[in-house]
Amino acid sequence: MKGKVTRKAEKKKSRKPGLSDELSAYGYVFSPGKAAVRYAAVIAGMFILGRFFGLHLLPQVVMFLAGMIVLPLLIRNSYRNRYYQQKFSDLNIYMEQFLYSFMKSRKVLTTLEDTHDLFEEGEMKRTISMAIDHIRNTYNESDFEEKALQIIEKRYPYQGLTIMHRFALRTEALGGEYRESIDLLLESRRMWADRVYALQQEKKVKRREIVLSIITSLLLCSVVYYMAGQMDLDVSGNPLAQVVTVIVLILDLLIYYRADSRLTAGYLANDTDREVEYVKQYKRFVNYGNGFLDRLGKKAAKKKLSEYIKACFPEWLMQLSLLMQSENVQMAIFKSVDHAPEILKPELMKMVGRLQLNPTDKSAYMDFLSEFTLPEVRSAMKMLYSISEGKGGEARGQIADIIRRNQEMSDKAKRAADSDSLAGMYALFLAPQLTGGLKLVCDMILLFVVYMGSMAKGVV
C-alpha cells in the first residue's frame, strides 16, 4: 500500500505543468465574470466574421469552438508576455541599483537592503527578502552570502547578474580598486537593457504587421462575394465555399496564435535555449571528419559559432579582469573556468592543462580558439600573455580598454542574432496571403461555375 502511495506521489510530482499551472505561475487569477466576458467577446467576433462571409449554422458553430479552444492559449501568451516584461524591468532596476549602492557601501548585505527598499511588493522584493534573511540567519556556512545571491540568480537567470554578484563578493572579501570595474558592469547592463528594449519593440512591429496581413487577406477574399452580389449570384452559400472559408479562417487564427507565441518571449530573448543549441553545435564541430560533406558542415558551423563566440568572449574577459584584481593571470584563468560561458569551457580547460604543465607557454594563449580565427580574441590573449610575463603596461587599464572594445562587438553580434531570430517571422507574414489566395481562387472558380450555370439556364 505504501509503495502505491509513493508511486502516485512520484507521478504527481513528475507531472508536467498544465495550462492552468502555467497561467497561475504568470499571475493569472480565474474570475468567472472575466471569463464570461472574454468568451462572449470571442463568440461575438466569430459571429460577425461568420456573417461577413455568409457562413451557415454548422460552420459558424465550428468557428465558435475554434475560437474558444484558442482563447486560453492567447490569454496564456498575454500573461506570459506581461510577466517576463515585469521580470526584465525588475532585473534591470535591481542590477543598476545594486551597482550604485555597492559602490558606496562595499557590503553585499547593505547593498541588498538598500536595493530591497526600492521595490514595491512583488516577486523581486520577495526574492531579495529571501536573500537578506539567508545572510542574517545563517551561521554555519562559510559561503552563506554566495548562496544568498544564488537565490536571486535562480529566479532571474542571466549571466550578467552572476558576473555582477561574483564581483561584489570578491571585492568585499579582498578589496582593491573597483570603480572602473563597476563602470564596465554598468555599461554592460546598459547595452543589454537597450538591446532587449529594441527587441521588444521589433516584436510589437512584427505582431502588428502580421495582424494587418491577416486583415488585408480577408478583405481581399470578400471581393468575389461583392462581385457575385453585383451580378445577383450566390457564391458564399455553396458547400465548398463554406468549407474553404472555415478552413481559411481557422488557419488565419492559428497563424496569429503561432506568431503571438513566437513573439512572446522572456527577458533574455531565449539566451539559455540558444546557449544549449550552440554547445551542441560546438560538439559536432570538433567531431567532424575530413570528408567532403564534413568539411562543408564544419565550414557552415564555424561561421555560426564564430558569431556566438564573439558575443560570449567579453563575458569571460569581464570575469577574468575581476579575478585579476587579486590573482595573477594564470590563477585568474584557472578560477574563471567554473563560471565561464559553456561554449568556452572546452578551450579553457585545454589552456589550463597546458599552463599547469608550463605557466610560461606562449602557445597556450595563442592557440585559444585558434580554429575560429577571431582577431579580437587573439589580441586579448596576446595582452594577457604580455601581462603574465610582466611585459605589459598598467594591466587594469589595458584590460578595461579591451573589454570595452569586445563589449561593443558582443553587442553588435547579439543584435544581429536577435534580428536573425525574427527573420523567420516573414513566413508568418506571408502565410495569410497564401491562405487568402487559396480562398480567392476557390471563390473565383465557383463564381465562374455559378455564372456559367445561370447563363445556361437563361439560354434554355
N, C-alpha and C positions, 0 to 999 in steps of 0.2 A: 504493500500500500504506500509506504514511504517512497519507494522507487518511482511509483506512478506520479505521485505529487511532485517529486523532484523533476521528472521529465516534463510535466506540464509547466512547471515554473521556468524550466530552461527554454521550452518552446515559446512561452510568453515573452521571455527576456530576449530571445533571438528574433522575435517577430519584427519584420521591417515596419517602420513607422508609416501609417496610412495618411491619407489626405487630411483627415481631421486632426491627427497628431501634428502634421506639418503646419497646418493653419494655426493651431494653438501655440506652436513654437514662435510663430511670427506675430503673435499678439492678437489674433482674431478671436473675438468673443461672439458666440452664436446668439442671435436675437431673432425670435420668431417674427417680430414685426418687420425688421430689416430684410430678413429672408423673403418674406411675403412680397415686400415692395420690389425687391430685385427680380424675383420670378415673374411678378406681374409686368414689370418693365420688359423682360425678355419676351414674354408672350405677346405683349402689345407690339414690340418691334418686329417679331416674326409674323404677326398678323398683318401689319402694314406692308411688310415685304412680300408676303404671300398675295395680298390683294393687288399690289403693284404689278405682279407677274401673273395674275389670274389663276392662282392655284385653287384646286378643288379641296374638299374637306380632308380626304385622306392624306394627300401630300402636305397639307397645312399642318395636320397632326404630327407627321414625321418631322417637320421643321420645328414644331414646339418641343418635341422630345430631344432633338439635336441641340437646341438652344439650352434646355435645362441640364443636359449632360455636360456641356462645355462650360456653363456658368461657374460652377465651383472651381474649375481649373483656372478660369480667368481671375476669380477672386483670389485664389492662391498666388497667382503671379503678381497681382496688385499689392497684396500684403507683403510678399517676399521682397518686392522692389522697395517698398517703404521701409521695411525692416533693415535691409542692407544699406540703404541710403543713410539711415539713422546711425548704424554701426560705423559707417565710414566717417560721418560727421563727428561722432563722439571720439573715434580714434584719432582723427586729425587734430581736434582740440586738445585731447589728452597729451599727445606727443609734443605739441608746441608748448603747452603749459608746463609739462614735466621738465623740458629742457631749460626753459627760462627760470623755473623755480629751483632746479638743481644748480644752476649757475650761481645762485645766491647762497643756498644752504649747504650744498655738497653732502647732504644726508638724504638717503633714499626714503626713510620714514617721514621726515619733514616734508620732502617733496610730494610724497603721496598724500599727505594730509592737506597740503596747500591745493593740490590738484582736485582732491575729493570735494572740497568746499565749492569749487567752481561749477559742479554739475547739479542739476535738479534730479529729483527721484527718477530712476530708470536703471537700465541694465549696467551702464558704465559705472554709475555711482555705487551700485551694489557690489560690483566686481572689485572696485578699488577698496571698498569697506572690507571685503573678504581678505584682500592682500594686507591691509593695515592690521586687521585682527590677527592674522597669522604671525606677523612680525611681533606684535605686542604680547601674544600669548604663547609663544614657542620658546622653550628654554633648553631643550636637549638636542638641538641641531646646530651644526656649525654653518650650514648654508641656508639658514631659515629665510634670509632676505631674498636669495635667488629663487627659492621655492615660492615665496610670496609673489614675486614678479611673474613667475610662470603661471600663476592663476590667471593673471590678466592676459598673458600670451596665448593661453589655451582658448580663451573666449574671443580673442581678437588676433587670430593668426596672421602675422605679417613679419617678414624678415627684418624690415627696418625697425620694428618695435623691439625685436630681440636684440639687435645690434645696440640700440639706444640703452636698453636695460643693462647689457653686459658692460657697456662703457661706464654707466653710473656706478655699478658695483665695484669695478676695478678702480675708478677714481676715488671712491670713498675709502677703499681699503689701502690704496698705495699713494694717493695724492698725485702730485705732478701738475704740469701745465695742461689745462683742459679747455680753455676758452676757444681756441682755434678748432678743436675737435667738435665743440658744441656748435660752432658756426657751420661746420661741414654737415653735421647732422640736421641742423635746421634747414640748410639749403637742399639736402636730400629729401627731407619731408615736404618742402615746398614743391619740388619737382614732381614728387609722387602725387600730391594733392591736386596740382594743376592738371596732371595727366588724367587722373580719374575723373575730375570735373569735365574735362574736354571729352572724354569717352562717354560720359553720361549724356552730355548734350548731343553728341553724334547719334547716340541710340534713340533719343527723342525724335531727332530729324528722320532717322530711318523708319521708325514706327509710323510717323505721320505720312511719310511717302508711301508706305505700303497700304495704309488706310485709304489714301487718295487713289491709289492704283485700283483697289477693290471697288470703290465707289464709281470711278470712271468706267471700269469694265461693265458694271451692272447697268449704268446709264446707257452705254452703247448697245447693250443687249436689248434694251427697251425700244430701240429704233425700229426693229422689224415689226413689233406689235403696233407701233404708231402707224407704220406704212400699211399694215393689214387693216387697221381701223379706218384709214382714209379710203380703202377700197371695199369697205363693208365685208371684210373677211375675218373669220375667227381662227387664229393660229394657236393661241395660248391654251385653248381647251383640248387640243389634240393630246391623246395619252402619251405619245412620245415626247412632246414638248413639256408636258407635266413632269415626266421622269427626268429629263435632261435638266430642267430648271431646278428641281430638288437636288440633283447631284451637284450642279454648279454652285448653288447656294451653300450647301454643306461643305464643299471643297473650299470655298472662299472663307467660311467660318473656321475651318481647320488651318488654312493658310495664316489667318490672323492669329490664331492661337499659337501656331508654331513660331511666328515672328515675335509675338509677345513673350513667349518663353525664352527665346534666344536673346532678346533684348533686355530681359530682366536678369541681371547678373549681380554677383556680390561686389563688395567694395574693392576686392583685389583683382577684379576682372579675370577671374579664373586662373590666377597665378599658380595656385597649388596644382591644379589639374595639368597646366602647361608644363610645370617642372617635372611631374611624373612622366609625361609623354616624352620630353626631351632626354631624360635619363635613360629611358628605354631605347630611344634612338641612338644615344651615345654607345650603349652596349652593343647594338647592332653594328655601329660604325667600326668599332675596334675588332669585331669578329668577321668583317668582310674579307673574302679571299682575294686572289689575283686574277680571277676570270673576267671576261669582258663585261658580263652583267653586273658582277660585283664591283668592278671599277666605276661603272655608271651609277650604281646605287650609292657607292661611297662618295662620289663627287657631289651628288644631289644632297646627301645627308650632311656633308661637310659645309655646304653653303648655309643650310638652315641652322646647324649647330653653331657656326661662327657668329651669326647674329645674336643667338641666345647667350653665348658665352660673353660677347661684348656687353650685354645687359647685366650679367651676373658678376663679372670680374670686379667692378668698382665696389660691390658689396663686400667681397672678401678683402679688398685692399683697405677699405674703411676699418674692418675688424683688425686687420694687421697693424694699421697705424696706431690704433688704440692700445694694442698689446705692446707695441714697441716703445710706449711711454715708460715701461718698467722692465722690458726684456730686450735682449739682443735680437738681431734679425732671425737667426736660426731658431732660437727658442720661441719667438713670436710665431714663426711659421708652424712649428710643431703644435703649439696650443691653438692655432686658428682652425685646425682641421675639423674639430668636432662641430663647430657652428658655421662652417663654410657652406655655400650653396652646393647641393648634391652633385650637380654636373661637374664641379671642380674637384671633388674629393678623390677620385681615382688618380688624377695627375698630381695632386698634392701629396698623396701617400707615396707615389713614386719618388717625388722630390725629397720628402722626409727621409725615406730609406737611403737615398744616396748621400744626403747631408749627414746622416748618422755615421756613415762609413768615412766620409771625408767632408768636414764642415767648410773647407775652402774650395770645394769642387765648383768651378765656374759653370761647367756644362750642366750641372744640376739645375741651375737657374735658367740658362739659355734654352734648355730642352723642354721647359714647362710649356705645354700646349703648343709645341713647335709644329705639330701637324696642321694646325689651323692657320698659320701664317698671319698672325694679328700684330701689326706694328705697335699698337698701344700696349699690348701685353709684353712684348719684347722690350720696349722702352722701360716699362716699370720694373721688369726683372733685372735689367742692367743697373738700374738705380739701386735696387735692393742689394745686389751683389757689391756694388761700389760702397754702399753704407756698411755692409758687413765686413768689408776689408779696411774700413776706416779711410777710404779714399774720397768719399763724397763730401759735400759741404754740410750745411745745417740740415740734419736729417728730417726734422719735423716739418720745416718749410718745404723741402723737396717733396715729401710725401703728400703734403696738403695740396701742392700745385698739381701733382699727377692725379690725385683723387678728383680734383675739380674737373680736369680735362676728361677723365674717364666717366664721371657722373654725367657730364653733358652728352657724351657719346652713348652712354647707357640709356639716358632719357630719350634720345632720338631713336635708338633701337627698339625700345619698348613702345613708343608711339607708333612706329612702323608696324610692330606686331599687333597692336590694337587695331590699326587700320586694316591689316590683313584679316583679322578675325571678323571684321564687319563686311569684308568684301563678298562673303558668301550670301549676304542678305540680298544681293542683287537678284539672285534666282527667285527669292520670295517676292520681290518687287515685280518680276515678270510673270510669275505664276498666275495672278488674277487675269492678266491679259490673255493667257493661254486658255484658261477655263472660260473666259468670256468669249474668246474666239470660237471655241467648241460650240457654245450655245448659239452664237450668231450664225455659224454655218448651218447648224441643225434647223434653226428657225427659218433661214433663207430657203433651204430645201423644202421645208413644209409649206412655206408661203407660195413657192413655185408650184408645188403639187396641188394645193388648195385652189390657187388661181387657175391652173390649167383645168382642174375639175369643174370649176364654176363656168369657165369658158365653154367646156364640152357640153354642159347642161344647157347653156344659152344657145348653142348651135342646134342641139336636138330640139 
